[in-house]
Amino acid sequence: MNRKRPILLAGNWKMNHGPKATRDFLSQIQLEKKNHAKARIYAPYLSLSAATSLVSEKQLPLQIGAQNLHYERSGAFTGEISGPMLSEAGIQQVLIGHSERRQFFGETNESILLKTKSALEQGFEVLLCIGELLSERESGRTESVLREQLARILENPDCKAQFGARLHLAYEPVWAIGTGVVATPDQAQSTHAFIRSLLLQALGEAKTRDTLILYGGSVTPANFKDLLACSEIDGGLVGGASLKPDSFRALWDLV
């Protein structure tokens, strides 16, 4: 399959940048529109309003997404955010299954399936995160872990139907997130190729060809160009390097 997919540069701000810092960031940054690429930032809930307002005001070619959502649309779930709330705030993209949600908040493959299915039913575009721990890679379990994380999603008809349209993936080796350690381009390319082979078996060529697979894990302007040179890597899910306008712009310039 020849790659004819757009590139996506997605910043995940995690628990950083409240409304004031968000306004400061977006007031400073300048991004040129690119037909072959999209830029996106997953901002904290309290910063979504400030972000969407400034993006609209400055007409920035930048999408604003949420970092999570609950699979129920309303109810007795103190501290949670629902899809209808995000839609009312003008949000159309959501990040699901980030390793920190799995590690610190007990999210499982089952709960991630529920969130993914619900988000897609509500019309959101989903970036679904998968990835292995260092111990899993060192014990040769990378492929089995990724297969298990994707299995329920690839078995679900509603999810399968949206791959390549409103459901895309981010591969984030947990051992490379925020550590300064990055998978080599060969490691990343090989793992992305394996993930795409799983998609091909379950989805067929057309949906597989159209599904973006981003790499996430200590992505910086220093290594992003080499990662993008890999045919199976369709962009980056970026943490720390997305927090400063200069570094995010530097990443965008490499796309």
C-alpha positions in Angstrom: 0.0 0.0 0.0 1.3 3.4 -0.9 1.0 6.1 1.8 -1.4 8.8 0.7 -2.5 9.8 4.2 -2.3 13.3 5.6 0.1 14.0 8.4 -1.2 14.9 11.9 0.8 16.8 14.4 -1.1 16.5 17.7 -0.1 18.1 21.0 -1.2 16.6 24.3 -1.0 19.2 27.0 -1.9 16.8 29.7 -2.5 18.6 33.0 -0.7 21.8 31.9 -1.8 25.2 30.6 -4.9 26.6 32.2 -7.0 29.3 30.5 -4.4 32.1 30.9 -1.5 30.0 29.7 -3.6 28.8 26.8 -4.4 32.3 25.7 -0.7 33.2 26.0 0.3 30.3 23.9 -2.3 30.9 21.2 -1.6 34.6 21.1 2.0 34.0 20.4 1.9 31.1 17.9 1.7 31.5 14.1 0.9 28.5 11.9 0.7 28.3 8.2 -2.1 26.2 6.7 -0.8 23.1 5.0 -3.0 21.1 2.6 -1.2 17.8 3.4 -1.2 18.2 7.2 -3.3 19.0 10.2 -2.3 20.5 13.6 -4.3 19.7 16.8 -4.0 20.3 20.5 -5.6 18.2 23.2 -6.1 20.8 25.9 -7.4 20.4 29.5 -11.1 20.7 30.0 -11.0 24.2 31.6 -8.9 25.5 28.8 -11.1 24.3 25.9 -13.3 27.4 25.8 -10.3 29.8 25.8 -8.6 27.7 23.1 -11.6 27.4 20.7 -12.3 31.1 21.1 -8.7 32.2 20.2 -8.4 29.7 17.4 -11.5 31.1 15.8 -10.5 34.7 16.5 -7.0 34.3 14.9 -8.3 31.9 12.3 -5.5 29.4 13.1 -5.3 26.2 11.2 -5.5 24.3 14.5 -8.0 21.9 15.9 -8.8 21.7 19.6 -9.6 18.4 21.1 -10.4 16.9 24.6 -8.1 14.5 26.5 -10.9 12.2 27.6 -14.7 11.7 28.0 -17.1 9.4 29.8 -18.9 6.8 27.9 -22.3 7.8 29.4 -23.9 10.9 28.1 -25.1 12.0 31.5 -25.6 10.7 35.0 -24.2 10.3 38.5 -20.5 10.4 37.6 -18.9 13.1 39.7 -15.9 14.7 38.2 -16.5 13.3 34.7 -17.1 15.1 31.4 -19.7 13.9 28.8 -19.7 13.9 25.1 -22.7 16.4 24.9 -20.8 18.8 27.2 -17.8 18.6 24.8 -20.0 19.1 21.8 -21.6 22.1 23.3 -18.1 23.6 23.8 -17.4 23.1 20.1 -15.1 20.1 20.5 -15.1 17.5 17.7 -12.0 15.5 18.5 -11.1 13.4 21.6 -8.1 11.4 22.8 -8.9 8.0 24.3 -6.9 5.4 26.1 -3.7 7.3 26.8 -1.2 5.3 28.8 -1.6 7.6 31.8 -5.3 7.0 31.9 -4.6 3.3 31.9 -1.8 3.5 34.4 -3.1 6.0 36.9 -6.9 5.9 36.5 -7.5 2.2 36.0 -8.8 2.3 32.4 -9.0 -1.1 30.8 -9.4 -2.4 27.3 -13.1 -2.9 28.1 -13.7 0.7 29.4 -11.7 2.1 26.5 -13.9 0.1 24.1 -17.0 1.7 25.7 -15.5 5.2 25.5 -14.4 4.7 21.9 -17.8 3.3 20.8 -19.7 6.0 22.6 -17.5 8.8 21.2 -17.9 7.5 17.6 -21.7 7.2 18.1 -21.8 10.8 19.1 -19.9 12.0 16.1 -16.4 12.6 17.6 -13.2 11.9 15.8 -11.2 9.6 18.1 -7.4 9.2 18.4 -7.0 5.9 20.3 -3.7 5.3 22.1 -2.0 1.9 22.4 1.5 1.0 23.6 3.6 -1.4 25.7 5.5 -1.0 29.0 9.3 -1.3 29.1 9.0 -4.7 30.8 6.7 -5.9 28.1 9.1 -4.9 25.4 12.1 -6.4 27.1 10.3 -9.7 27.5 9.3 -9.7 23.8 5.7 -9.1 24.4 5.2 -5.9 22.4 3.2 -7.5 19.6 1.0 -9.5 22.0 0.2 -6.5 24.1 -0.7 -4.4 21.1 -2.8 -7.2 19.7 -4.7 -7.5 23.0 -5.2 -3.7 23.3 -6.7 -3.6 19.8 -8.7 -6.8 19.8 -12.0 -5.6 21.3 -11.9 -2.5 19.1 -11.3 -4.5 15.9 -14.1 -7.0 16.9 -16.7 -4.3 17.3 -18.7 -3.5 14.2 -19.3 0.1 15.1 -15.7 0.8 15.7 -14.5 -1.1 12.6 -16.8 1.0 10.4 -15.0 4.2 11.5 -11.4 3.3 11.0 -9.8 5.6 8.4 -12.6 8.1 8.8 -13.1 9.1 12.4 -11.0 6.5 14.2 -7.2 6.7 14.1 -4.4 5.4 16.3 -1.4 6.6 18.2 1.3 4.2 19.1 3.1 5.4 22.3 5.7 3.1 23.8 5.2 3.8 27.5 8.9 3.5 28.2 9.5 6.5 25.9 6.8 8.9 27.2 8.4 11.8 29.1 11.6 9.9 29.6 13.7 11.5 26.9 14.2 8.0 25.4 12.7 7.7 22.0 12.2 4.6 19.9 14.6 4.5 17.0 13.0 5.2 13.6 13.6 1.5 12.8 11.9 0.4 16.0 9.0 2.7 15.4 8.6 1.8 11.8 8.6 -1.9 12.6 6.0 -1.6 15.3 3.8 0.7 13.2 4.0 -1.9 10.3 2.9 -4.6 12.7 -0.1 -2.5 13.9 -1.0 -1.9 10.3 -0.8 -5.6 9.6 -3.4 -6.1 12.4 -5.6 -3.5 10.8 -5.3 -5.2 7.3 -6.4 -8.6 8.7 -9.4 -7.1 10.3 -10.4 -4.2 8.1 -9.2 -4.8 4.6 -6.9 -2.6 2.5 -9.0 0.6 2.0 -9.7 1.3 5.7 -6.2 0.2 6.6 -4.6 2.5 4.0 -6.7 5.5 5.3 -6.0 5.0 9.0 -3.5 7.3 10.6 -1.0 5.8 13.0 0.9 8.5 15.0 4.0 7.9 17.0 4.1 9.3 20.6 7.0 9.2 23.0 9.5 12.0 23.6 9.0 13.5 20.2 11.0 16.7 19.7 12.0 18.9 16.8 15.4 17.1 16.9 13.9 13.6 16.1 10.6 14.4 14.4 12.0 14.6 10.8 13.6 11.2 11.0 10.4 9.7 12.4 8.3 11.3 9.6 10.6 9.8 7.0 9.2 6.4 8.0 6.5 5.3 5.6 4.2 3.9 8.3 4.4 6.9 10.7 1.7 9.5 9.9 2.6 12.2 12.5 3.3 12.6 16.2 1.4 12.7 19.5 3.6 15.2 21.3 3.8 16.0 25.0 6.4 18.3 26.4 7.4 19.8 23.0 3.9 20.9 22.4 3.8 23.2 25.5 5.9 26.0 24.1 4.9 28.0 20.9 8.4 27.9 19.5 8.8 24.1 19.8 5.4 23.4 18.5 5.9 25.7 15.6 9.3 24.0 14.9 7.6 20.7 14.7 5.0 22.1 12.3 7.7 23.5 10.1 9.1 19.9 9.7 5.8 18.5 8.4 
